[in-house]
Amino acid sequence: MSEEKIVLIARLKVREDAVERARELALGIVGPSREEAGCHNYDVHQQLDDPTVFVWHETWRDQTALDEHFGKSYFQEFFAEAGALAAEPPLIMQTRMIS
């Protein structure tokens, strides 16, 4: 089985009282994530018409690189704290580019 790039798109809606903390947390993992050997792209967005919604667009070398990212302590800490700020469960889609 050949390894292929994994594109991850994630959406997190946080409580209105948690927007600033969620933004701090999200921005705090951008640098370390981009430094990972298997990271090709790592961007975080905030929805224009609903600032409680954050969207991640990430591209990883392969599934192994993404799994390693998920195992990093800084990601685990982020995921636990961001999850506590959530207004609803996060949506995480792992995709492959077809165009």
One Martini backbone bead per residue (centre of mass of N, CA, C, O) as a GRO file, in nm:
protein
   99
    1MET     BB    1   0.094   0.038   0.025
    2SER     BB    2   0.065   0.361  -0.043
    3GLU     BB    3   0.164   0.664   0.044
    4GLU     BB    4  -0.036   0.952   0.134
    5LYS     BB    5  -0.160   1.235   0.155
    6ILE     BB    6  -0.301   1.422   0.429
    7VAL     BB    7  -0.611   1.588   0.469
    8LEU     BB    8  -0.707   1.809   0.724
    9ILE     BB    9  -1.038   1.883   0.853
   10ALA     BB   10  -1.139   2.113   1.108
   11ARG     BB   11  -1.408   2.168   1.356
   12LEU     BB   12  -1.461   2.433   1.609
   13LYS     BB   13  -1.704   2.498   1.855
   14VAL     BB   14  -1.736   2.753   2.085
   15ARG     BB   15  -1.789   2.926   2.335
   16GLU     BB   16  -1.836   3.260   2.377
   17ASP     BB   17  -1.643   3.267   2.646
   18ALA     BB   18  -1.391   3.105   2.461
   19VAL     BB   19  -1.257   3.248   2.217
   20GLU     BB   20  -0.981   3.360   2.315
   21ARG     BB   21  -0.866   3.094   2.423
   22ALA     BB   22  -0.891   2.933   2.161
   23ARG     BB   23  -0.704   3.113   1.997
   24GLU     BB   24  -0.452   3.074   2.167
   25LEU     BB   25  -0.436   2.769   2.137
   26ALA     BB   26  -0.426   2.751   1.830
   27LEU     BB   27  -0.169   2.932   1.792
   28GLY     BB   28   0.023   2.755   1.984
   29ILE     BB   29   0.038   2.500   1.757
   30VAL     BB   30   0.152   2.597   1.488
   31GLY     BB   31   0.459   2.595   1.512
   32PRO     BB   32   0.510   2.298   1.603
   33SER     BB   33   0.360   2.171   1.365
   34ARG     BB   34   0.535   2.296   1.130
   35GLU     BB   35   0.806   2.148   1.244
   36GLU     BB   36   0.720   1.894   1.149
   37ALA     BB   37   0.832   1.672   0.919
   38GLY     BB   38   0.521   1.588   0.808
   39CYS     BB   39   0.460   1.891   0.750
   40HIS     BB   40   0.313   2.094   0.487
   41ASN     BB   41   0.046   2.207   0.644
   42TYR     BB   42  -0.072   2.480   0.882
   43ASP     BB   43  -0.401   2.603   0.937
   44VAL     BB   44  -0.592   2.868   1.090
   45HIS     BB   45  -0.939   2.951   1.127
   46GLN     BB   46  -1.192   3.214   1.133
   47GLN     BB   47  -1.506   3.279   1.125
   48LEU     BB   48  -1.664   3.560   1.015
   49ASP     BB   49  -1.986   3.502   1.110
   50ASP     BB   50  -1.840   3.302   1.347
   51PRO     BB   51  -1.606   3.326   1.605
   52THR     BB   52  -1.665   3.025   1.732
   53VAL     BB   53  -1.523   2.927   1.464
   54PHE     BB   54  -1.285   2.674   1.386
   55VAL     BB   55  -1.035   2.606   1.123
   56TRP     BB   56  -0.859   2.335   0.986
   57HIS     BB   57  -0.565   2.313   0.761
   58GLU     BB   58  -0.403   2.009   0.670
   59THR     BB   59  -0.078   1.869   0.568
   60TRP     BB   60   0.039   1.533   0.530
   61ARG     BB   61   0.252   1.301   0.424
   62ASP     BB   62   0.103   1.088   0.624
   63GLN     BB   63  -0.038   0.890   0.857
   64THR     BB   64   0.207   0.876   1.040
   65ALA     BB   65   0.243   1.183   1.079
   66LEU     BB   66  -0.035   1.230   1.204
   67ASP     BB   67  -0.007   1.035   1.441
   68GLU     BB   68   0.235   1.181   1.565
   69HIS     BB   69   0.090   1.444   1.617
   70PHE     BB   70  -0.133   1.327   1.806
   71GLY     BB   71   0.107   1.231   2.021
   72LYS     BB   72   0.174   1.496   2.108
   73SER     BB   73   0.171   1.677   2.391
   74TYR     BB   74   0.066   1.951   2.280
   75PHE     BB   75  -0.183   1.827   2.146
   76GLN     BB   76  -0.314   1.692   2.390
   77GLU     BB   77  -0.348   1.954   2.551
   78PHE     BB   78  -0.516   2.105   2.347
   79PHE     BB   79  -0.752   1.901   2.314
   80ALA     BB   80  -0.845   1.908   2.608
   81GLU     BB   81  -0.897   2.216   2.636
   82ALA     BB   82  -1.070   2.264   2.383
   83GLY     BB   83  -1.291   2.059   2.458
   84ALA     BB   84  -1.386   2.229   2.713
   85LEU     BB   85  -1.484   2.478   2.508
   86ALA     BB   86  -1.700   2.334   2.371
   87ALA     BB   87  -2.031   2.338   2.215
   88GLU     BB   88  -1.933   2.097   2.035
   89PRO     BB   89  -1.838   1.858   1.858
   90PRO     BB   90  -1.594   1.782   1.669
   91LEU     BB   91  -1.482   1.807   1.328
   92ILE     BB   92  -1.314   1.532   1.155
   93MET     BB   93  -1.132   1.527   0.841
   94GLN     BB   94  -0.999   1.275   0.639
   95THR     BB   95  -0.816   1.332   0.339
   96ARG     BB   96  -0.789   1.319  -0.021
   97MET     BB   97  -0.662   1.424  -0.302
   98ILE     BB   98  -0.830   1.437  -0.645
   99SER     BB   99  -0.698   1.710  -0.815
   0.00000   0.00000   0.00000
